Amino acid sequence: MTEDDGSTGEPAELVRLYNDGATIESLAERFALSYRKVRTTLLAAGVTLRPAKIQLPPTPPGLVNAYLSGRSIRQLADIHGMSYNQTRRILLAEGVVLRPRGRQ
């Protein structure tokens, strides 16, 4: 799209473009608005926001089975060179039901 395509950044247009697949970030950049302004405008218009897409690395072989066999998330993070949160998100994305914290 070019700057002279008639786009105005009106709420109805932001809603239409967002519903057509545009991201909040791309709309903010396109219309020189803040991320917060675009998000607030979409929410005020009744739009249900899409969940953020968190990029995860491929699941390391054996990660799920090791967790299900009793390894902790922290142990698995250290073994596979990942952060605790990244390891936890991978397990959740794989459908694993996590154990309560602090379990020995």
Accessible surface in RSA format (square Angstrom, percent):
REM  Atomic radii and reference values for relative SASA: ProtOr
REM  Chains: A
REM  Algorithm: Lee & Richards
REM  Probe-radius: 1.40
REM  Slices: 20
REM RES _ NUM      All-atoms   Total-Side   Main-Chain    Non-polar    All polar
REM                ABS   REL    ABS   REL    ABS   REL    ABS   REL    ABS   REL
RES MET A   1   178.70  92.5  94.38  62.5  84.32 200.8  97.61  83.0  81.09 107.4
RES THR A   2    90.95  64.7  78.81  79.9  12.15  29.0  78.75 105.8  12.20  18.4
RES GLU A   3   183.37 105.3 147.85 111.9  35.52  84.6  68.96 133.4 114.41  93.4
RES ASP A   4   128.80  90.2  96.74  96.3  32.06  75.8  48.72 114.7  80.08  79.9
RES ASP A   5    58.16  40.7  21.39  21.3  36.77  87.0  30.18  71.0  27.99  27.9
RES GLY A   6    63.71  78.6   0.00   N/A  63.71  78.6  44.03 120.8  19.67  44.1
RES SER A   7    33.47  28.3   9.63  12.9  23.84  54.9   7.08  15.1  26.39  37.0
RES THR A   8    94.09  66.9  61.25  62.1  32.85  78.3  62.68  84.2  31.41  47.5
RES GLY A   9    13.45  16.6   0.00   N/A  13.45  16.6   1.93   5.3  11.53  25.8
RES GLU A  10   104.78  60.2 103.17  78.1   1.61   3.8  36.05  69.7  68.73  56.1
RES PRO A  11    69.11  50.4  69.09  63.0   0.02   0.1  69.11  57.1   0.00   0.0
RES ALA A  12    80.04  73.6  65.86 101.6  14.18  32.2  72.98 102.8   7.06  18.7
RES GLU A  13    28.54  16.4  24.54  18.6   4.00   9.5  18.23  35.3  10.30   8.4
RES LEU A  14     2.09   1.2   2.09   1.5   0.00   0.0   2.09   1.5   0.00   0.0
RES VAL A  15    30.28  19.9  30.28  27.4   0.00   0.0  30.28  26.3   0.00   0.0
RES ARG A  16   125.30  52.6 119.41  60.9   5.88  14.0  66.15  90.4  59.15  35.8
RES LEU A  17    14.45   8.0  13.85   9.9   0.60   1.5  13.85   9.7   0.60   1.6
RES TYR A  18     7.48   3.5   7.48   4.3   0.00   0.0   3.72   2.8   3.76   4.6
RES ASN A  19    99.21  68.4  66.57  64.3  32.64  78.6  25.35  61.0  73.86  71.4
RES ASP A  20   106.59  74.7  68.43  68.1  38.16  90.2  28.36  66.7  78.23  78.0
RES GLY A  21    48.32  59.6   0.00   N/A  48.32  59.6  27.81  76.3  20.50  45.9
RES ALA A  22    29.14  26.8  15.78  24.3  13.36  30.4  25.70  36.2   3.43   9.1
RES THR A  23    64.97  46.2  63.29  64.2   1.68   4.0  59.16  79.5   5.81   8.8
RES ILE A  24    13.70   7.8  11.96   8.9   1.74   4.2  11.96   8.6   1.74   4.7
RES GLU A  25   107.49  61.7 100.86  76.3   6.63  15.8  59.30 114.7  48.19  39.3
RES SER A  26    53.08  44.9  43.99  58.7   9.09  20.9  46.58  99.2   6.50   9.1
RES LEU A  27     1.89   1.1   1.78   1.3   0.11   0.3   1.89   1.3   0.00   0.0
RES ALA A  28    10.63   9.8   9.45  14.6   1.18   2.7   9.71  13.7   0.93   2.5
RES GLU A  29   151.53  87.0 125.84  95.2  25.69  61.2  51.67  99.9  99.86  81.5
RES ARG A  30    83.28  35.0  48.31  24.6  34.97  83.3  43.59  59.6  39.69  24.1
RES PHE A  31    29.80  14.9  10.42   6.5  19.39  50.4  16.35   9.9  13.45  38.5
RES ALA A  32    96.68  88.9  60.71  93.7  35.97  81.8  72.71 102.4  23.97  63.5
RES LEU A  33    58.62  32.6  42.80  30.6  15.82  39.8  48.73  34.2   9.89  26.6
RES SER A  34    66.40  56.1  50.22  67.0  16.18  37.3  51.38 109.4  15.02  21.0
RES TYR A  35   103.18  48.2  97.48  55.5   5.70  14.8  67.53  50.7  35.65  44.0
RES ARG A  36   190.34  79.9 188.01  95.8   2.34   5.6  63.17  86.3 127.18  77.1
RES LYS A  37   114.17  55.7 110.04  67.5   4.12   9.8  60.63  54.6  53.54  57.0
RES VAL A  38     0.00   0.0   0.00   0.0   0.00   0.0   0.00   0.0   0.00   0.0
RES ARG A  39   101.95  42.8 101.95  52.0   0.00   0.0  12.23  16.7  89.72  54.4
RES THR A  40    75.12  53.4  73.23  74.2   1.89   4.5  61.24  82.3  13.88  21.0
RES THR A  41    17.77  12.6  12.41  12.6   5.36  12.8  11.94  16.0   5.83   8.8
RES LEU A  42     0.00   0.0   0.00   0.0   0.00   0.0   0.00   0.0   0.00   0.0
RES LEU A  43    79.84  44.5  64.40  46.1  15.44  38.8  64.85  45.5  14.99  40.3
RES ALA A  44    90.58  83.3  46.39  71.6  44.19 100.5  58.83  82.8  31.75  84.1
RES ALA A  45    55.34  50.9  15.17  23.4  40.17  91.4  28.33  39.9  27.01  71.5
RES GLY A  46    63.84  78.7   0.00   N/A  63.84  78.7  35.85  98.4  27.99  62.7
RES VAL A  47    17.20  11.3   5.97   5.4  11.23  27.1  11.92  10.4   5.28  14.3
RES THR A  48   124.79  88.8 102.97 104.4  21.81  52.0  74.68 100.3  50.11  75.7
RES LEU A  49    40.19  22.4  21.84  15.6  18.35  46.1  21.85  15.3  18.34  49.4
RES ARG A  50    98.54  41.4  80.08  40.8  18.45  43.9  60.32  82.4  38.22  23.2
RES PRO A  51   118.61  86.4 101.39  92.4  17.22  62.6 112.78  93.1   5.83  36.3
RES ALA A  52    91.40  84.0  58.23  89.9  33.18  75.5  69.10  97.3  22.31  59.1
RES LYS A  53   180.11  87.9 149.50  91.7  30.61  72.9  97.55  87.8  82.56  87.9
RES ILE A  54   103.58  58.9  78.63  58.6  24.95  60.1  82.28  59.3  21.30  57.8
RES GLN A  55   156.74  87.6 135.83  99.3  20.91  49.8  61.89 131.7  94.85  71.9
RES LEU A  56    60.24  33.5  30.31  21.7  29.93  75.2  31.82  22.3  28.42  76.5
RES PRO A  57    48.78  35.6  35.01  31.9  13.78  50.1  42.91  35.4   5.87  36.5
RES PRO A  58   122.03  88.9 104.12  94.9  17.92  65.1 116.53  96.2   5.51  34.2
RES THR A  59    48.77  34.7  26.75  27.1  22.02  52.5  18.89  25.4  29.88  45.2
RES PRO A  60    23.94  17.4  17.55  16.0   6.39  23.2  22.75  18.8   1.19   7.4
RES PRO A  61   130.59  95.2 106.79  97.4  23.80  86.5 118.34  97.7  12.25  76.2
RES GLY A  62    45.72  56.4   0.00   N/A  45.72  56.4  29.88  82.0  15.84  35.5
RES LEU A  63     0.34   0.2   0.00   0.0   0.34   0.9   0.00   0.0   0.34   0.9
RES VAL A  64    36.11  23.8  35.10  31.8   1.00   2.4  35.10  30.5   1.00   2.7
RES ASN A  65   102.54  70.7 101.31  97.9   1.23   3.0  23.68  57.0  78.86  76.2
RES ALA A  66    27.99  25.7  20.55  31.7   7.44  16.9  27.33  38.5   0.66   1.8
RES TYR A  67     6.04   2.8   6.04   3.4   0.00   0.0   2.83   2.1   3.21   4.0
RES LEU A  68   114.01  63.5  82.36  58.9  31.66  79.6  84.37  59.3  29.64  79.8
RES SER A  69    98.92  83.6  56.51  75.4  42.41  97.7  38.64  82.3  60.28  84.5
RES GLY A  70    50.16  61.9   0.00   N/A  50.16  61.9  26.65  73.1  23.52  52.7
RES ARG A  71   112.80  47.4 109.54  55.8   3.27   7.8  16.08  22.0  96.72  58.6
RES SER A  72    43.78  37.0  42.28  56.4   1.49   3.4  39.61  84.3   4.17   5.8
RES ILE A  73    15.49   8.8  12.51   9.3   2.98   7.2  12.51   9.0   2.98   8.1
RES ARG A  74   135.54  56.9 134.96  68.8   0.58   1.4  58.76  80.3  76.78  46.5
RES GLN A  75    87.65  49.0  84.25  61.6   3.40   8.1  27.12  57.7  60.53  45.9
RES LEU A  76     1.05   0.6   1.05   0.7   0.00   0.0   1.05   0.7   0.00   0.0
RES ALA A  77     3.75   3.4   3.47   5.4   0.27   0.6   3.47   4.9   0.27   0.7
RES ASP A  78   112.98  79.1  87.09  86.7  25.90  61.2  32.09  75.5  80.89  80.7
RES ILE A  79    98.71  56.2  64.64  48.2  34.07  82.1  72.62  52.3  26.09  70.8
RES HIS A  80    60.36  33.0  32.61  22.7  27.75  71.0  23.82  24.6  36.54  42.5
RES GLY A  81    71.98  88.8   0.00   N/A  71.98  88.8  38.85 106.6  33.13  74.2
RES MET A  82    31.84  16.5  14.56   9.6  17.28  41.2  16.67  14.2  15.18  20.1
RES SER A  83    65.35  55.2  50.81  67.8  14.55  33.5  53.68 114.3  11.67  16.4
RES TYR A  84    50.94  23.8  45.01  25.6   5.92  15.4  34.24  25.7  16.70  20.6
RES ASN A  85    89.36  61.6  88.06  85.1   1.30   3.1  11.10  26.7  78.26  75.6
RES GLN A  86    48.06  26.9  48.06  35.1   0.00   0.0   3.03   6.4  45.04  34.2
RES THR A  87     0.00   0.0   0.00   0.0   0.00   0.0   0.00   0.0   0.00   0.0
RES ARG A  88    94.78  39.8  94.78  48.3   0.00   0.0   8.97  12.3  85.81  52.0
RES ARG A  89    85.33  35.8  82.30  42.0   3.03   7.2  29.67  40.5  55.66  33.7
RES ILE A  90     2.10   1.2   2.00   1.5   0.10   0.2   2.10   1.5   0.00   0.0
RES LEU A  91     0.00   0.0   0.00   0.0   0.00   0.0   0.00   0.0   0.00   0.0
RES LEU A  92    79.36  44.2  63.98  45.8  15.37  38.6  64.39  45.2  14.96  40.3
RES ALA A  93    74.80  68.8  30.17  46.6  44.63 101.5  43.26  60.9  31.54  83.5
RES GLU A  94    91.47  52.5  60.99  46.1  30.47  72.6   6.94  13.4  84.53  69.0
RES GLY A  95    60.14  74.2   0.00   N/A  60.14  74.2  35.63  97.8  24.51  54.9
RES VAL A  96    13.79   9.1   3.86   3.5   9.93  23.9   8.99   7.8   4.80  13.0
RES VAL A  97   133.99  88.2 116.94 105.9  17.06  41.1 120.94 105.1  13.06  35.4
RES LEU A  98    39.21  21.8  18.00  12.9  21.20  53.3  18.01  12.6  21.19  57.0
RES ARG A  99    64.57  27.1  48.96  25.0  15.60  37.2  30.38  41.5  34.19  20.7
RES PRO A 100   103.16  75.2  86.65  79.0  16.50  60.0  98.87  81.6   4.29  26.7
RES ARG A 101   201.28  84.5 168.51  85.9  32.77  78.0  82.08 112.2 119.20  72.2
RES GLY A 102    71.94  88.7   0.00   N/A  71.94  88.7  41.78 114.6  30.16  67.6
RES ARG A 103   162.76  68.3 126.95  64.7  35.81  85.3  39.23  53.6 123.53  74.9
RES GLN A 104   207.40 116.0 143.11 104.6  64.29 153.1  90.23 192.1 117.17  88.9
END  Absolute sums over single chains surface
CHAIN  1 A     7583.3       5598.2       1985.0       4175.5       3407.8
END  Absolute sums over all chains
TOTAL          7583.3       5598.2       1985.0       4175.5       3407.8
